[in-house]
Amino acid sequence: MDLNVGRKGRAQTTVSTLNTAKAMGSGQLEVFATPAMVALMEQAAVNALELPEGQSSVGTSLTIKHNAATPIGANIFAIAELVEVDRRKLVFTVEAFDDAGQIGVGKHERFVIDADSFLAKAQARNQGM
């Protein structure tokens, strides 16, 4: 696994009626939704990784501030930088921007997992229901 501190990933989107607070149920206004920003930040972190076949990563923690509203039609991008590697635990700083500047900032943790084992455990949870 080649996971060096300093690796960066990026993800981008455009604010549309599908990713507004009103559409996602996180508010009543047609501005970029916090859940959409969270997903974009996680996508940027995933894009920073190059994992071997059979491995993946899962998000386990995200602490963010969403500090500016962005209207429909604006472009948004997120950047994630790997700042800590502790065995399988990966820690990223994450930021989101629109054309006017930063709209969000935070810290995100992911764990590297074996995809087959992870999916088997998830399926086993469903069997117990």
Summary of the structure (lengths in Angstrom):
residues: 129
radius of gyration: 16.1
end to end distance: 35.7
largest distance: 49.4
contacts: 397
relative contact order: 0.23
helix: 24%
strand: 46%
